[in-house]
């Protein structure tokens, strides 16, 4: 099952200086999650610090488990919105002319 994950750094609670040493660790972990097929696509957000990604897991609990291994999550410096996705039905129907 695929999920859309929207993350947001908690910049109102933590300073740039507090994020700075953890960000490289976050990148390394994100690369690992991509290498095992969990993260399928990932982007930085243009509107605020954070990321959006499409991930694949057997369940919501599995997705949460992988996301919890990210260093910013472990430090309580990021929050996630996790949205389960289903196939778009419009591509499965014939269109009458």
C-alpha positions in Angstrom: 0.0 0.0 0.0 1.2 3.5 -0.7 1.1 6.5 1.5 1.6 10.2 1.0 3.7 11.6 3.9 3.8 15.3 4.5 6.3 16.3 7.1 6.9 19.7 8.8 9.9 20.7 10.9 8.8 22.1 14.2 10.6 25.4 13.7 8.5 27.2 16.3 10.0 24.9 19.0 13.6 24.4 17.8 16.2 26.8 16.4 18.2 26.4 13.2 21.2 25.6 15.4 19.4 22.7 16.9 18.4 21.3 13.5 21.9 21.7 12.0 23.7 18.7 13.5 20.8 16.3 12.9 20.0 17.2 9.2 23.0 15.2 7.8 21.9 12.2 9.8 18.3 12.7 8.5 19.6 12.6 4.9 21.6 9.4 5.5 18.5 7.7 7.0 16.3 8.9 4.1 18.8 7.5 1.6 18.6 4.1 3.5 14.8 4.1 3.5 14.9 4.7 -0.3 17.4 2.0 -0.8 15.1 -0.6 0.9 12.2 0.4 -1.3 10.2 2.2 1.5 10.6 5.7 0.1 9.5 5.7 -3.5 9.7 9.5 -4.2 10.7 12.4 -2.0 10.7 16.2 -2.4 11.6 19.2 -0.2 8.7 21.4 0.5 8.9 24.9 -1.1 6.4 26.5 1.4 8.2 25.6 4.6 10.9 23.3 6.0 10.0 19.7 5.6 9.4 17.1 2.9 6.7 15.3 1.0 7.2 11.7 0.0 5.4 8.7 -1.4 6.2 5.6 0.6 5.2 1.9 0.4 4.4 -0.3 3.3 2.1 -3.2 4.2 0.2 -1.1 6.7 -0.1 2.3 8.4 1.7 0.9 11.4 4.6 -0.2 9.3 4.9 3.2 7.6 4.9 4.9 11.0 7.5 2.5 12.2 9.9 3.4 9.4 9.2 7.1 9.7 10.0 6.9 13.4 13.5 5.8 12.6 14.3 9.2 11.1 16.6 11.2 13.4 14.4 14.3 13.4 11.4 12.2 14.4 13.4 10.5 17.2 14.3 14.0 18.5 10.7 15.1 18.4 11.6 17.9 15.9 9.3 16.9 13.1 5.6 16.0 12.6 4.0 13.9 9.9 0.7 13.7 8.2 0.3 10.3 6.7 -2.4 9.8 4.0 -3.3 6.3 2.7 -3.6 6.2 -1.1 -5.7 4.0 -3.3 -5.6 3.7 -7.1 -7.4 6.4 -9.1 -10.6 4.9 -10.3 -10.9 7.2 -13.3 -8.2 5.3 -15.2 -10.1 2.0 -14.8 -13.4 3.0 -16.5 -14.2 3.2 -20.2 -15.3 6.5 -21.4 -18.4 6.6 -23.7 -18.1 8.7 -26.8 
